[in-house]
Amino acid sequence: MTNMKDDLLDWVQSKAQELDFDSIENLVPLREQASLRTYFRINTNTGTKIGVISQPLSEENELFQKYSRFLISHGIKAPRVEAADHKKGLMLLEDFGDKVLQLEINARNKESFYKGAIKEVNRLQTCDSSIDLRELSEDDLKDQMKLFEEWFIFKLLGLSLSDNDKQILHDAWDKIAFQCSHQSYTLCHFDFEFRNLMLLPNNNIGILDFQDMCMGPYALDLSSILMDIENPLSNQELEDYLKFYNQLFEERDENRCSSLESLRRDLDYAGFQRQFRILGTLSRLHIRDNKSFRLPDLLQTLKYLQEGSLRYKELEMLGNFLTECVEPELKGFLKARI
Protein backbone atom coordinates (compact mmCIF):
# COMPACT_ATOMS: atom_id res chain seq x y z
CA MET A 1 0.00 0.00 0.00
CA THR A 2 2.94 2.34 0.68
CA ASN A 3 3.95 2.27 -2.99
CA MET A 4 0.37 2.99 -4.03
CA LYS A 5 0.19 5.91 -1.61
CA ASP A 6 3.43 7.26 -3.05
CA ASP A 7 2.02 6.86 -6.56
CA LEU A 8 -1.13 8.74 -5.50
CA LEU A 9 0.89 11.57 -3.93
CA ASP A 10 3.16 11.91 -6.97
CA TRP A 11 0.16 11.91 -9.31
CA VAL A 12 -1.78 14.47 -7.26
CA GLN A 13 1.28 16.73 -7.05
CA SER A 14 1.58 16.55 -10.84
CA LYS A 15 -1.94 18.03 -11.01
CA ALA A 16 -1.08 20.98 -8.73
CA GLN A 17 -1.09 23.70 -11.35
CA GLU A 18 -4.18 22.32 -13.08
CA LEU A 19 -6.10 22.16 -9.77
CA ASP A 20 -4.81 25.46 -8.37
CA PHE A 21 -2.70 24.42 -5.40
CA ASP A 22 1.02 24.60 -4.69
CA SER A 23 1.78 21.88 -2.17
CA ILE A 24 0.39 18.85 -0.35
CA GLU A 25 0.52 19.25 3.43
CA ASN A 26 -0.51 15.71 4.42
CA LEU A 27 -2.51 12.64 3.50
CA VAL A 28 -4.91 10.98 5.97
CA PRO A 29 -6.54 7.55 5.42
CA LEU A 30 -10.35 7.52 5.68
CA ARG A 31 -12.68 4.88 7.13
CA GLU A 32 -12.55 1.34 5.80
CA GLN A 33 -14.96 0.63 2.96
CA ALA A 34 -16.68 -2.53 1.78
CA SER A 35 -15.31 -1.91 -1.72
CA LEU A 36 -11.80 -2.61 -2.99
CA ARG A 37 -11.12 1.12 -3.15
CA THR A 38 -9.05 2.99 -0.56
CA TYR A 39 -9.75 6.64 0.28
CA PHE A 40 -7.53 9.40 1.63
CA ARG A 41 -8.11 13.02 2.56
CA ILE A 42 -5.43 15.12 0.91
CA ASN A 43 -4.77 18.48 2.53
CA THR A 44 -3.29 21.05 0.19
CA ASN A 45 -2.39 24.66 0.81
CA THR A 46 -5.72 25.72 -0.78
CA GLY A 47 -8.10 23.12 0.68
CA THR A 48 -8.89 19.42 0.84
CA LYS A 49 -9.60 16.76 -1.74
CA ILE A 50 -10.32 13.03 -1.63
CA GLY A 51 -7.76 10.74 -3.22
CA VAL A 52 -8.89 7.29 -4.38
CA ILE A 53 -6.75 4.23 -5.02
CA SER A 54 -8.50 1.39 -6.83
CA GLN A 55 -7.81 -1.39 -9.28
CA PRO A 56 -6.09 -0.11 -12.44
CA LEU A 57 -8.19 -0.22 -15.60
CA SER A 58 -11.33 -0.93 -13.58
CA GLU A 59 -14.53 -0.17 -15.48
CA GLU A 60 -16.07 0.95 -12.15
CA ASN A 61 -13.86 4.05 -12.08
CA GLU A 62 -14.96 5.20 -15.51
CA LEU A 63 -18.59 4.55 -14.60
CA PHE A 64 -18.16 6.53 -11.37
CA GLN A 65 -16.90 9.54 -13.35
CA LYS A 66 -19.65 9.20 -15.96
CA TYR A 67 -22.41 8.85 -13.37
CA SER A 68 -21.01 11.72 -11.30
CA ARG A 69 -21.46 14.07 -14.27
CA PHE A 70 -24.96 12.72 -14.91
CA LEU A 71 -26.15 13.12 -11.32
CA ILE A 72 -24.69 16.62 -10.95
CA SER A 73 -26.37 17.66 -14.19
CA HIS A 74 -29.71 16.61 -12.65
CA GLY A 75 -29.24 18.64 -9.49
CA ILE A 76 -28.20 15.69 -7.32
CA LYS A 77 -25.25 16.36 -5.07
CA ALA A 78 -22.56 13.86 -6.05
CA PRO A 79 -18.81 14.47 -5.61
CA ARG A 80 -17.21 16.00 -8.69
CA VAL A 81 -14.28 14.05 -10.16
CA GLU A 82 -11.57 16.69 -10.37
CA ALA A 83 -8.97 14.45 -12.00
CA ALA A 84 -8.63 10.78 -12.95
CA ASP A 85 -6.10 8.35 -14.35
CA HIS A 86 -8.10 5.19 -14.96
CA LYS A 87 -5.10 3.27 -16.26
CA LYS A 88 -3.46 3.67 -12.85
CA GLY A 89 -6.70 3.39 -10.87
CA LEU A 90 -6.36 6.87 -9.36
CA MET A 91 -9.00 9.56 -8.87
CA LEU A 92 -9.24 12.90 -7.11
CA LEU A 93 -12.70 13.83 -5.86
CA GLU A 94 -14.46 16.81 -4.35
CA ASP A 95 -14.40 16.50 -0.55
CA PHE A 96 -17.87 16.17 1.00
CA GLY A 97 -16.51 16.21 4.56
CA ASP A 98 -16.94 13.72 7.39
CA LYS A 99 -20.64 13.91 8.30
CA VAL A 100 -21.89 10.49 7.22
CA LEU A 101 -25.62 10.14 7.93
CA GLN A 102 -24.96 6.69 9.40
CA LEU A 103 -22.89 8.32 12.16
CA GLU A 104 -24.87 11.56 12.51
CA ILE A 105 -28.36 10.12 12.95
CA ASN A 106 -29.95 10.43 16.40
CA ALA A 107 -33.39 10.69 17.99
CA ARG A 108 -33.66 14.43 17.24
CA ASN A 109 -32.77 14.32 13.56
CA LYS A 110 -33.99 10.84 12.66
CA GLU A 111 -37.20 11.93 10.94
CA SER A 112 -35.54 14.69 8.92
CA PHE A 113 -32.75 12.31 7.82
CA TYR A 114 -35.21 9.64 6.71
CA LYS A 115 -37.39 12.12 4.84
CA GLY A 116 -34.32 13.75 3.30
CA ALA A 117 -33.08 10.37 2.10
CA ILE A 118 -36.52 9.48 0.70
CA LYS A 119 -36.54 12.78 -1.19
CA GLU A 120 -33.21 11.80 -2.76
CA VAL A 121 -34.67 8.44 -3.81
CA ASN A 122 -37.51 10.37 -5.42
CA ARG A 123 -35.02 12.63 -7.22
CA LEU A 124 -33.10 9.65 -8.55
CA GLN A 125 -36.28 7.93 -9.70
CA THR A 126 -37.52 10.98 -11.56
CA CYS A 127 -34.28 11.59 -13.50
CA ASP A 128 -34.65 11.26 -17.25
CA SER A 129 -33.31 8.12 -18.89
CA SER A 130 -30.74 9.89 -21.08
CA ILE A 131 -27.91 7.74 -19.73
CA ASP A 132 -27.28 4.17 -20.77
CA LEU A 133 -27.66 1.92 -17.72
CA ARG A 134 -27.73 -1.85 -17.36
CA GLU A 135 -31.17 -3.19 -16.54
CA LEU A 136 -31.57 -5.88 -13.90
CA SER A 137 -33.34 -8.86 -15.43
CA GLU A 138 -35.22 -11.52 -13.49
CA ASP A 139 -32.20 -13.81 -13.95
CA ASP A 140 -29.85 -11.07 -12.66
CA LEU A 141 -31.95 -10.68 -9.53
CA LYS A 142 -31.89 -14.43 -9.00
CA ASP A 143 -28.15 -14.76 -9.62
CA GLN A 144 -27.41 -12.08 -7.03
CA MET A 145 -29.36 -14.02 -4.41
CA LYS A 146 -27.29 -17.14 -5.11
CA LEU A 147 -24.38 -15.44 -3.34
CA PHE A 148 -26.26 -16.29 -0.13
CA GLU A 149 -25.93 -20.02 -0.71
CA GLU A 150 -22.33 -19.98 -1.93
CA TRP A 151 -20.70 -17.49 0.45
CA PHE A 152 -22.97 -17.27 3.49
CA ILE A 153 -24.37 -20.80 3.86
CA PHE A 154 -21.48 -22.90 2.52
CA LYS A 155 -18.32 -20.84 3.00
CA LEU A 156 -19.10 -18.74 6.08
CA LEU A 157 -21.33 -21.02 8.16
CA GLY A 158 -20.11 -24.30 6.68
CA LEU A 159 -23.63 -25.70 6.47
CA SER A 160 -24.69 -28.64 4.33
CA LEU A 161 -28.15 -28.33 2.84
CA SER A 162 -30.52 -31.19 2.17
CA ASP A 163 -32.26 -31.40 -1.17
CA ASN A 164 -35.40 -30.12 0.55
CA ASP A 165 -33.52 -27.13 2.01
CA LYS A 166 -32.16 -26.28 -1.42
CA GLN A 167 -35.62 -26.54 -2.94
CA ILE A 168 -37.01 -24.15 -0.31
CA LEU A 169 -34.31 -21.60 -1.14
CA HIS A 170 -34.59 -21.93 -4.90
CA ASP A 171 -38.39 -21.72 -4.85
CA ALA A 172 -38.16 -18.57 -2.71
CA TRP A 173 -35.66 -16.99 -5.11
CA ASP A 174 -37.98 -17.71 -8.04
CA LYS A 175 -40.90 -16.01 -6.26
CA ILE A 176 -38.82 -13.03 -5.11
CA ALA A 177 -37.14 -12.45 -8.48
CA PHE A 178 -40.52 -12.69 -10.25
CA GLN A 179 -42.17 -10.19 -7.90
CA CYS A 180 -39.26 -7.73 -8.11
CA SER A 181 -38.92 -7.94 -11.90
CA HIS A 182 -42.62 -7.06 -12.25
CA GLN A 183 -42.29 -3.83 -10.26
CA SER A 184 -41.95 -0.62 -12.26
CA TYR A 185 -38.30 0.03 -13.09
CA THR A 186 -36.50 3.26 -12.25
CA LEU A 187 -32.97 4.56 -11.91
CA CYS A 188 -31.52 2.67 -8.94
CA HIS A 189 -28.42 3.62 -6.91
CA PHE A 190 -28.18 -0.04 -5.81
CA ASP A 191 -26.52 0.64 -2.44
CA PHE A 192 -28.57 3.53 -1.05
CA GLU A 193 -27.64 3.19 2.62
CA PHE A 194 -27.07 5.87 5.25
CA ARG A 195 -23.37 4.94 5.14
CA ASN A 196 -23.31 6.23 1.54
CA LEU A 197 -25.08 9.52 2.28
CA MET A 198 -23.34 12.67 3.51
CA LEU A 199 -24.73 15.63 5.42
CA LEU A 200 -23.69 18.78 3.58
CA PRO A 201 -24.16 22.48 4.40
CA ASN A 202 -27.76 23.73 4.57
CA ASN A 203 -28.88 20.18 5.41
CA ASN A 204 -28.36 19.03 1.85
CA ILE A 205 -27.60 15.35 1.27
CA GLY A 206 -24.68 14.17 -0.84
CA ILE A 207 -24.62 10.74 -2.46
CA LEU A 208 -21.55 8.47 -2.65
CA ASP A 209 -20.68 5.06 -4.17
CA PHE A 210 -23.01 5.23 -7.15
CA GLN A 211 -20.81 3.31 -9.62
CA ASP A 212 -23.24 0.33 -9.59
CA MET A 213 -26.19 2.49 -10.66
CA CYS A 214 -28.67 0.62 -12.84
CA MET A 215 -32.29 0.37 -13.87
CA GLY A 216 -34.01 -1.79 -11.27
CA PRO A 217 -37.16 -2.37 -9.20
CA TYR A 218 -38.36 0.94 -7.78
CA ALA A 219 -38.54 -0.37 -4.19
CA LEU A 220 -34.90 -1.54 -4.09
CA ASP A 221 -33.34 1.78 -2.99
CA LEU A 222 -36.31 2.47 -0.74
CA SER A 223 -35.73 -0.83 1.06
CA SER A 224 -32.06 0.07 1.63
CA ILE A 225 -33.14 3.09 3.68
CA LEU A 226 -36.33 1.87 5.34
CA MET A 227 -34.67 -1.41 6.35
CA ASP A 228 -31.48 0.19 7.59
CA ILE A 229 -29.38 -2.27 9.58
CA GLU A 230 -28.55 0.09 12.44
CA ASN A 231 -31.90 1.87 12.74
CA PRO A 232 -34.81 -0.60 12.55
CA LEU A 233 -38.15 1.18 12.29
CA SER A 234 -41.38 0.45 14.11
CA ASN A 235 -44.36 -0.56 11.97
CA GLN A 236 -45.91 2.88 12.51
CA GLU A 237 -42.72 4.68 11.45
CA LEU A 238 -42.43 2.49 8.37
CA GLU A 239 -46.03 3.19 7.39
CA ASP A 240 -45.52 6.94 7.88
CA TYR A 241 -42.41 6.98 5.66
CA LEU A 242 -44.14 4.95 2.95
CA LYS A 243 -46.97 7.49 2.97
CA PHE A 244 -44.42 10.29 2.69
CA TYR A 245 -42.78 8.52 -0.29
CA ASN A 246 -46.15 8.21 -2.02
CA GLN A 247 -46.97 11.86 -1.33
CA LEU A 248 -43.87 12.97 -3.23
CA PHE A 249 -45.18 11.26 -6.36
CA GLU A 250 -48.72 12.50 -5.82
CA GLU A 251 -47.35 16.05 -5.82
CA ARG A 252 -46.06 15.31 -9.34
CA ASP A 253 -49.45 13.82 -10.34
CA GLU A 254 -47.87 10.36 -10.51
CA ASN A 255 -49.03 7.19 -8.80
CA ARG A 256 -46.25 4.91 -7.67
CA CYS A 257 -48.51 2.21 -6.20
CA SER A 258 -52.24 1.53 -6.05
CA SER A 259 -52.33 1.14 -2.27
CA LEU A 260 -50.17 1.31 0.82
CA GLU A 261 -50.53 -2.46 1.12
CA SER A 262 -49.14 -2.97 -2.38
CA LEU A 263 -46.28 -0.56 -1.66
CA ARG A 264 -45.42 -2.49 1.52
CA ARG A 265 -45.41 -5.77 -0.40
CA ASP A 266 -43.12 -4.31 -3.08
CA LEU A 267 -40.84 -2.94 -0.36
CA ASP A 268 -40.67 -6.30 1.41
CA TYR A 269 -39.88 -8.28 -1.73
CA ALA A 270 -37.23 -5.82 -2.86
CA GLY A 271 -35.86 -6.05 0.68
CA PHE A 272 -35.75 -9.86 0.49
CA GLN A 273 -33.75 -9.69 -2.73
CA ARG A 274 -31.33 -7.19 -1.22
CA GLN A 275 -30.97 -9.08 2.07
CA PHE A 276 -30.09 -12.35 0.36
CA ARG A 277 -27.54 -10.48 -1.75
CA ILE A 278 -26.06 -8.55 1.20
CA LEU A 279 -25.66 -11.68 3.34
CA GLY A 280 -23.67 -13.18 0.47
CA THR A 281 -21.56 -10.12 -0.35
CA LEU A 282 -20.65 -9.34 3.27
CA SER A 283 -19.61 -12.97 3.77
CA ARG A 284 -17.48 -12.78 0.63
CA LEU A 285 -15.98 -9.52 1.88
CA HIS A 286 -14.87 -11.30 5.07
CA ILE A 287 -13.60 -14.50 3.45
CA ARG A 288 -12.12 -13.38 0.14
CA ASP A 289 -11.11 -9.78 0.86
CA ASN A 290 -10.16 -10.08 4.55
CA LYS A 291 -12.53 -7.24 5.50
CA SER A 292 -14.48 -8.28 8.57
CA PHE A 293 -15.83 -4.97 9.88
CA ARG A 294 -19.30 -5.67 8.45
CA LEU A 295 -19.77 -9.06 10.14
CA PRO A 296 -21.96 -7.57 12.93
CA ASP A 297 -24.43 -6.45 10.23
CA LEU A 298 -25.24 -10.04 9.28
CA LEU A 299 -27.61 -10.72 12.17
CA GLN A 300 -29.97 -7.76 11.59
CA THR A 301 -29.91 -8.44 7.84
CA LEU A 302 -30.95 -12.03 8.47
CA LYS A 303 -33.60 -10.86 10.95
CA TYR A 304 -35.24 -8.63 8.33
CA LEU A 305 -35.30 -11.54 5.88
CA GLN A 306 -36.47 -14.07 8.45
CA GLU A 307 -39.28 -11.99 9.99
CA GLY A 308 -40.38 -10.50 6.69
CA SER A 309 -40.72 -13.83 4.90
CA LEU A 310 -42.93 -15.18 7.71
CA ARG A 311 -45.49 -12.46 6.88
CA TYR A 312 -46.18 -14.09 3.50
CA LYS A 313 -47.80 -17.50 3.16
CA GLU A 314 -45.83 -18.30 0.00
CA LEU A 315 -42.52 -17.71 1.85
CA GLU A 316 -43.44 -19.29 5.18
CA MET A 317 -41.24 -22.35 4.56
CA LEU A 318 -38.30 -20.02 3.91
CA GLY A 319 -38.94 -18.15 7.17
CA ASN A 320 -39.08 -21.41 9.13
CA PHE A 321 -35.87 -22.67 7.49
CA LEU A 322 -34.03 -19.45 8.37
CA THR A 323 -35.35 -19.53 11.95
CA GLU A 324 -34.65 -23.17 12.69
CA CYS A 325 -31.51 -23.91 10.65
CA VAL A 326 -29.68 -20.67 9.87
CA GLU A 327 -30.17 -18.20 12.72
CA PRO A 328 -28.68 -20.47 15.45
CA GLU A 329 -25.62 -21.17 13.29
CA LEU A 330 -25.06 -17.47 12.59
CA LYS A 331 -25.37 -16.56 16.27
CA GLY A 332 -22.81 -19.23 17.14
CA PHE A 333 -20.45 -18.03 14.42
CA LEU A 334 -20.65 -14.41 15.56
CA LYS A 335 -20.31 -15.27 19.26
CA ALA A 336 -17.05 -17.08 18.53
CA ARG A 337 -15.59 -14.19 16.49
CA ILE A 338 -16.95 -10.87 17.77
C-alpha positions as CSV (number, residue, x, y, z in Angstrom):
1,M,0.0,0.0,0.0
2,T,2.9,2.3,0.7
3,N,4.0,2.3,-3.0
4,M,0.4,3.0,-4.0
5,K,0.2,5.9,-1.6
6,D,3.4,7.3,-3.1
7,D,2.0,6.9,-6.6
8,L,-1.1,8.7,-5.5
9,L,0.9,11.6,-3.9
10,D,3.2,11.9,-7.0
11,W,0.2,11.9,-9.3
12,V,-1.8,14.5,-7.3
13,Q,1.3,16.7,-7.0
14,S,1.6,16.6,-10.8
15,K,-1.9,18.0,-11.0
16,A,-1.1,21.0,-8.7
17,Q,-1.1,23.7,-11.3
18,E,-4.2,22.3,-13.1
19,L,-6.1,22.2,-9.8
20,D,-4.8,25.5,-8.4
21,F,-2.7,24.4,-5.4
22,D,1.0,24.6,-4.7
23,S,1.8,21.9,-2.2
24,I,0.4,18.8,-0.3
25,E,0.5,19.3,3.4
26,N,-0.5,15.7,4.4
27,L,-2.5,12.6,3.5
28,V,-4.9,11.0,6.0
29,P,-6.5,7.5,5.4
30,L,-10.3,7.5,5.7
31,R,-12.7,4.9,7.1
32,E,-12.6,1.3,5.8
33,Q,-15.0,0.6,3.0
34,A,-16.7,-2.5,1.8
35,S,-15.3,-1.9,-1.7
36,L,-11.8,-2.6,-3.0
37,R,-11.1,1.1,-3.2
38,T,-9.1,3.0,-0.6
39,Y,-9.7,6.6,0.3
40,F,-7.5,9.4,1.6
41,R,-8.1,13.0,2.6
42,I,-5.4,15.1,0.9
43,N,-4.8,18.5,2.5
44,T,-3.3,21.0,0.2
45,N,-2.4,24.7,0.8
46,T,-5.7,25.7,-0.8
47,G,-8.1,23.1,0.7
48,T,-8.9,19.4,0.8
49,K,-9.6,16.8,-1.7
50,I,-10.3,13.0,-1.6
51,G,-7.8,10.7,-3.2
52,V,-8.9,7.3,-4.4
53,I,-6.8,4.2,-5.0
54,S,-8.5,1.4,-6.8
55,Q,-7.8,-1.4,-9.3
56,P,-6.1,-0.1,-12.4
57,L,-8.2,-0.2,-15.6
58,S,-11.3,-0.9,-13.6
59,E,-14.5,-0.2,-15.5
60,E,-16.1,0.9,-12.2
61,N,-13.9,4.1,-12.1
62,E,-15.0,5.2,-15.5
63,L,-18.6,4.5,-14.6
64,F,-18.2,6.5,-11.4
65,Q,-16.9,9.5,-13.3
66,K,-19.7,9.2,-16.0
67,Y,-22.4,8.8,-13.4
68,S,-21.0,11.7,-11.3
69,R,-21.5,14.1,-14.3
70,F,-25.0,12.7,-14.9
71,L,-26.1,13.1,-11.3
72,I,-24.7,16.6,-10.9
73,S,-26.4,17.7,-14.2
74,H,-29.7,16.6,-12.6
75,G,-29.2,18.6,-9.5
76,I,-28.2,15.7,-7.3
77,K,-25.2,16.4,-5.1
78,A,-22.6,13.9,-6.0
79,P,-18.8,14.5,-5.6
80,R,-17.2,16.0,-8.7
81,V,-14.3,14.1,-10.2
82,E,-11.6,16.7,-10.4
83,A,-9.0,14.4,-12.0
84,A,-8.6,10.8,-12.9
85,D,-6.1,8.3,-14.4
86,H,-8.1,5.2,-15.0
87,K,-5.1,3.3,-16.3
88,K,-3.5,3.7,-12.8
89,G,-6.7,3.4,-10.9
90,L,-6.4,6.9,-9.4
91,M,-9.0,9.6,-8.9
92,L,-9.2,12.9,-7.1
93,L,-12.7,13.8,-5.9
94,E,-14.5,16.8,-4.4
95,D,-14.4,16.5,-0.6
96,F,-17.9,16.2,1.0
97,G,-16.5,16.2,4.6
98,D,-16.9,13.7,7.4
99,K,-20.6,13.9,8.3
100,V,-21.9,10.5,7.2
101,L,-25.6,10.1,7.9
102,Q,-25.0,6.7,9.4
103,L,-22.9,8.3,12.2
104,E,-24.9,11.6,12.5
105,I,-28.4,10.1,13.0
106,N,-30.0,10.4,16.4
107,A,-33.4,10.7,18.0
108,R,-33.7,14.4,17.2
109,N,-32.8,14.3,13.6
110,K,-34.0,10.8,12.7
111,E,-37.2,11.9,10.9
112,S,-35.5,14.7,8.9
113,F,-32.8,12.3,7.8
114,Y,-35.2,9.6,6.7
115,K,-37.4,12.1,4.8
116,G,-34.3,13.8,3.3
117,A,-33.1,10.4,2.1
118,I,-36.5,9.5,0.7
119,K,-36.5,12.8,-1.2
120,E,-33.2,11.8,-2.8
121,V,-34.7,8.4,-3.8
122,N,-37.5,10.4,-5.4
123,R,-35.0,12.6,-7.2
124,L,-33.1,9.6,-8.5
125,Q,-36.3,7.9,-9.7
126,T,-37.5,11.0,-11.6
127,C,-34.3,11.6,-13.5
128,D,-34.6,11.3,-17.2
129,S,-33.3,8.1,-18.9
130,S,-30.7,9.9,-21.1
131,I,-27.9,7.7,-19.7
132,D,-27.3,4.2,-20.8
133,L,-27.7,1.9,-17.7
134,R,-27.7,-1.9,-17.4
135,E,-31.2,-3.2,-16.5
136,L,-31.6,-5.9,-13.9
137,S,-33.3,-8.9,-15.4
138,E,-35.2,-11.5,-13.5
139,D,-32.2,-13.8,-13.9
140,D,-29.8,-11.1,-12.7
141,L,-31.9,-10.7,-9.5
142,K,-31.9,-14.4,-9.0
143,D,-28.1,-14.8,-9.6
144,Q,-27.4,-12.1,-7.0
145,M,-29.4,-14.0,-4.4
146,K,-27.3,-17.1,-5.1
147,L,-24.4,-15.4,-3.3
148,F,-26.3,-16.3,-0.1
149,E,-25.9,-20.0,-0.7
150,E,-22.3,-20.0,-1.9
151,W,-20.7,-17.5,0.4
152,F,-23.0,-17.3,3.5
153,I,-24.4,-20.8,3.9
154,F,-21.5,-22.9,2.5
155,K,-18.3,-20.8,3.0
156,L,-19.1,-18.7,6.1
157,L,-21.3,-21.0,8.2
158,G,-20.1,-24.3,6.7
159,L,-23.6,-25.7,6.5
160,S,-24.7,-28.6,4.3
161,L,-28.1,-28.3,2.8
162,S,-30.5,-31.2,2.2
163,D,-32.3,-31.4,-1.2
164,N,-35.4,-30.1,0.5
165,D,-33.5,-27.1,2.0
166,K,-32.2,-26.3,-1.4
167,Q,-35.6,-26.5,-2.9
168,I,-37.0,-24.1,-0.3
169,L,-34.3,-21.6,-1.1
170,H,-34.6,-21.9,-4.9
171,D,-38.4,-21.7,-4.9
172,A,-38.2,-18.6,-2.7
173,W,-35.7,-17.0,-5.1
174,D,-38.0,-17.7,-8.0
175,K,-40.9,-16.0,-6.3
176,I,-38.8,-13.0,-5.1
177,A,-37.1,-12.4,-8.5
178,F,-40.5,-12.7,-10.2
179,Q,-42.2,-10.2,-7.9
180,C,-39.3,-7.7,-8.1
181,S,-38.9,-7.9,-11.9
182,H,-42.6,-7.1,-12.2
183,Q,-42.3,-3.8,-10.3
184,S,-41.9,-0.6,-12.3
185,Y,-38.3,0.0,-13.1
186,T,-36.5,3.3,-12.2
187,L,-33.0,4.6,-11.9
188,C,-31.5,2.7,-8.9
189,H,-28.4,3.6,-6.9
190,F,-28.2,0.0,-5.8
191,D,-26.5,0.6,-2.4
192,F,-28.6,3.5,-1.0
193,E,-27.6,3.2,2.6
194,F,-27.1,5.9,5.2
195,R,-23.4,4.9,5.1
196,N,-23.3,6.2,1.5
197,L,-25.1,9.5,2.3
198,M,-23.3,12.7,3.5
199,L,-24.7,15.6,5.4
200,L,-23.7,18.8,3.6
201,P,-24.2,22.5,4.4
202,N,-27.8,23.7,4.6
203,N,-28.9,20.2,5.4
204,N,-28.4,19.0,1.8
205,I,-27.6,15.4,1.3
206,G,-24.7,14.2,-0.8
207,I,-24.6,10.7,-2.5
208,L,-21.6,8.5,-2.6
209,D,-20.7,5.1,-4.2
210,F,-23.0,5.2,-7.2
211,Q,-20.8,3.3,-9.6
212,D,-23.2,0.3,-9.6
213,M,-26.2,2.5,-10.7
214,C,-28.7,0.6,-12.8
215,M,-32.3,0.4,-13.9
216,G,-34.0,-1.8,-11.3
217,P,-37.2,-2.4,-9.2
218,Y,-38.4,0.9,-7.8
219,A,-38.5,-0.4,-4.2
220,L,-34.9,-1.5,-4.1
221,D,-33.3,1.8,-3.0
222,L,-36.3,2.5,-0.7
223,S,-35.7,-0.8,1.1
224,S,-32.1,0.1,1.6
225,I,-33.1,3.1,3.7
226,L,-36.3,1.9,5.3
227,M,-34.7,-1.4,6.3
228,D,-31.5,0.2,7.6
229,I,-29.4,-2.3,9.6
230,E,-28.5,0.1,12.4
231,N,-31.9,1.9,12.7
232,P,-34.8,-0.6,12.6
233,L,-38.2,1.2,12.3
234,S,-41.4,0.5,14.1
235,N,-44.4,-0.6,12.0
236,Q,-45.9,2.9,12.5
237,E,-42.7,4.7,11.5
238,L,-42.4,2.5,8.4
239,E,-46.0,3.2,7.4
240,D,-45.5,6.9,7.9
241,Y,-42.4,7.0,5.7
242,L,-44.1,4.9,3.0
243,K,-47.0,7.5,3.0
244,F,-44.4,10.3,2.7
245,Y,-42.8,8.5,-0.3
246,N,-46.2,8.2,-2.0
247,Q,-47.0,11.9,-1.3
248,L,-43.9,13.0,-3.2
249,F,-45.2,11.3,-6.4
250,E,-48.7,12.5,-5.8
251,E,-47.3,16.0,-5.8
252,R,-46.1,15.3,-9.3
253,D,-49.4,13.8,-10.3
254,E,-47.9,10.4,-10.5
255,N,-49.0,7.2,-8.8
256,R,-46.3,4.9,-7.7
257,C,-48.5,2.2,-6.2
258,S,-52.2,1.5,-6.1
259,S,-52.3,1.1,-2.3
260,L,-50.2,1.3,0.8
261,E,-50.5,-2.5,1.1
262,S,-49.1,-3.0,-2.4
263,L,-46.3,-0.6,-1.7
264,R,-45.4,-2.5,1.5
265,R,-45.4,-5.8,-0.4
266,D,-43.1,-4.3,-3.1
267,L,-40.8,-2.9,-0.4
268,D,-40.7,-6.3,1.4
269,Y,-39.9,-8.3,-1.7
270,A,-37.2,-5.8,-2.9
271,G,-35.9,-6.0,0.7
272,F,-35.7,-9.9,0.5
273,Q,-33.7,-9.7,-2.7
274,R,-31.3,-7.2,-1.2
275,Q,-31.0,-9.1,2.1
276,F,-30.1,-12.4,0.4
277,R,-27.5,-10.5,-1.7
278,I,-26.1,-8.6,1.2
279,L,-25.7,-11.7,3.3
280,G,-23.7,-13.2,0.5
281,T,-21.6,-10.1,-0.4
282,L,-20.6,-9.3,3.3
283,S,-19.6,-13.0,3.8
284,R,-17.5,-12.8,0.6
285,L,-16.0,-9.5,1.9
286,H,-14.9,-11.3,5.1
287,I,-13.6,-14.5,3.5
288,R,-12.1,-13.4,0.1
289,D,-11.1,-9.8,0.9
290,N,-10.2,-10.1,4.6
291,K,-12.5,-7.2,5.5
292,S,-14.5,-8.3,8.6
293,F,-15.8,-5.0,9.9
294,R,-19.3,-5.7,8.5
295,L,-19.8,-9.1,10.1
296,P,-22.0,-7.6,12.9
297,D,-24.4,-6.4,10.2
298,L,-25.2,-10.0,9.3
299,L,-27.6,-10.7,12.2
300,Q,-30.0,-7.8,11.6
301,T,-29.9,-8.4,7.8
302,L,-30.9,-12.0,8.5
303,K,-33.6,-10.9,11.0
304,Y,-35.2,-8.6,8.3
305,L,-35.3,-11.5,5.9
306,Q,-36.5,-14.1,8.4
307,E,-39.3,-12.0,10.0
308,G,-40.4,-10.5,6.7
309,S,-40.7,-13.8,4.9
310,L,-42.9,-15.2,7.7
311,R,-45.5,-12.5,6.9
312,Y,-46.2,-14.1,3.5
313,K,-47.8,-17.5,3.2
314,E,-45.8,-18.3,0.0
315,L,-42.5,-17.7,1.9
316,E,-43.4,-19.3,5.2
317,M,-41.2,-22.3,4.6
318,L,-38.3,-20.0,3.9
319,G,-38.9,-18.2,7.2
320,N,-39.1,-21.4,9.1
321,F,-35.9,-22.7,7.5
322,L,-34.0,-19.5,8.4
323,T,-35.3,-19.5,12.0
324,E,-34.7,-23.2,12.7
325,C,-31.5,-23.9,10.7
326,V,-29.7,-20.7,9.9
327,E,-30.2,-18.2,12.7
328,P,-28.7,-20.5,15.5
329,E,-25.6,-21.2,13.3
330,L,-25.1,-17.5,12.6
331,K,-25.4,-16.6,16.3
332,G,-22.8,-19.2,17.1
333,F,-20.4,-18.0,14.4
334,L,-20.6,-14.4,15.6
335,K,-20.3,-15.3,19.3
336,A,-17.1,-17.1,18.5
337,R,-15.6,-14.2,16.5
338,I,-16.9,-10.9,17.8
